[in-house]
């Protein structure tokens, strides 16, 4: 099976270099999480879309940063399969609070969603600490290999 990540930019908050972001995602899966088989859909959305998804599928009011839908099944053990919906507006809004850039928040949200697909949980304090520790470890690893600022797609001048 060929590993696949389908990344769709369905928002207009910021221009995103999808190819560079895909390189980061493949690296986090292969090197950060040692995943050999994966099929993921990642959708970058705005607040309105995230609110609809959150309210209709999870019955939670309002927007959120990331929602993960796990499609893994027992017929394909070892295959990480699912969809992530990542709210760009939340990344932009939250970045200054955490003294981060929207690009690093975007990577963190993608990583957080993938960790959920890997079985990590953040609903209880004890398991949330374990998840956050792993999230921070992988973020440091990715930051040493990638310049997150390059996610911001810039037009070339003629």
C-alpha positions in Angstrom: 0.0 0.0 0.0 1.2 3.5 -0.9 1.1 6.0 1.9 -1.2 8.9 1.2 -2.0 12.3 2.6 -4.6 14.3 0.8 -4.3 17.9 1.9 -7.0 20.3 0.9 -7.0 24.0 1.6 -10.6 25.1 1.9 -10.0 28.4 3.7 -9.0 31.9 2.7 -7.5 33.1 5.9 -3.9 32.6 4.8 -2.2 31.3 1.7 -0.5 27.9 2.5 2.3 26.2 0.7 0.6 22.8 0.6 3.7 21.0 -0.8 5.9 22.2 2.1 3.2 21.3 4.7 2.9 17.9 3.1 6.6 17.3 3.6 6.3 18.2 7.2 3.3 15.8 7.7 5.0 12.9 6.0 8.1 13.5 8.2 6.1 13.6 11.3 4.3 10.4 10.4 7.5 8.5 9.3 10.1 9.9 11.7 8.2 11.4 14.6 5.6 8.6 15.0 7.3 5.7 13.0 4.2 5.0 11.1 4.7 2.8 8.0 1.2 2.8 6.6 -1.2 5.7 6.5 -4.1 7.2 4.5 -5.1 10.6 5.7 -7.3 13.5 4.6 -6.4 16.9 6.0 -8.7 19.8 5.4 -7.8 23.4 6.3 -11.1 25.1 7.0 -12.5 28.4 8.3 -14.5 29.0 11.5 -17.9 28.6 9.9 -17.1 25.2 8.5 -15.4 24.0 11.7 -18.5 25.1 13.7 -20.8 23.1 11.4 -18.6 20.0 11.7 -18.3 20.4 15.5 -22.0 20.9 16.1 -23.3 18.3 13.6 -20.8 15.4 14.3 -19.7 16.0 17.9 -22.7 18.0 19.2 -20.4 20.6 20.6 -21.2 24.3 20.3 -18.9 26.6 18.3 -15.6 26.1 16.6 -12.5 24.3 17.8 -8.9 23.9 16.6 -8.9 20.4 15.2 -11.3 17.5 14.8 -10.1 14.0 14.0 -12.2 11.2 12.5 -10.6 7.8 12.9 -11.3 5.3 10.0 -8.9 2.6 11.1 -10.3 -0.9 11.2 -9.3 -4.4 12.3 -9.1 -5.5 8.6 -6.0 -3.4 8.1 -4.0 -3.5 11.4 -1.2 -1.0 11.4 -2.9 1.3 9.0 -3.5 4.8 10.3 -6.6 6.1 8.5 -8.7 9.1 9.1 -9.6 12.7 8.4 -8.5 15.9 10.1 -10.3 19.2 10.0 -8.0 22.0 11.1 -9.4 25.5 11.7 -7.0 28.1 10.3 -8.8 30.9 12.0 -8.2 29.3 15.4 -4.5 28.9 14.5 -4.3 32.6 13.7 -6.3 33.6 16.8 -4.4 31.3 19.2 -0.8 31.9 18.0 -0.2 35.2 19.9 -1.6 33.7 23.1 1.1 31.0 23.0 3.8 33.3 21.6 3.8 31.3 18.4 3.3 31.8 14.7 0.1 30.7 13.0 2.3 28.3 11.0 3.6 26.5 14.1 0.1 26.4 15.5 -1.1 24.9 12.2 1.6 22.1 12.5 0.7 21.6 16.2 -3.0 21.2 15.3 -2.2 18.6 12.6 0.1 16.8 15.0 -2.5 16.9 17.7 -5.2 15.4 15.4 -2.8 12.7 14.2 -2.0 11.8 17.9 -5.7 11.3 18.5 -5.8 8.9 15.5 -2.9 7.1 17.1 -5.0 6.5 20.3 -3.9 9.5 22.4 -6.6 11.1 24.6 -6.7 14.5 26.2 -10.0 14.3 28.1 -8.5 13.5 31.5 -5.6 15.4 33.1 -3.4 12.4 33.6 -3.5 11.2 29.9 -3.5 14.8 28.6 0.0 15.3 30.2 1.3 12.2 28.3 -0.2 13.5 25.0 1.2 17.0 25.5 4.6 15.6 26.3 4.6 13.6 23.0 3.2 16.5 21.1 6.0 18.8 22.4 8.7 16.2 21.7 7.6 15.8 18.1 7.2 19.6 17.6 10.8 20.1 18.7 11.9 17.4 16.3 10.0 19.0 13.4 11.2 22.5 14.3 14.8 21.3 14.1 14.2 20.0 10.5 11.7 22.5 9.0 11.3 26.2 8.9 7.6 26.5 9.7 7.5 30.1 8.4 7.8 28.6 4.9 4.3 27.3 5.2 3.1 30.8 4.5 2.9 30.9 0.7 4.5 34.0 -0.7 4.1 35.3 -4.3 7.3 35.7 -6.2 8.1 39.1 -7.5 8.7 39.5 -11.3 
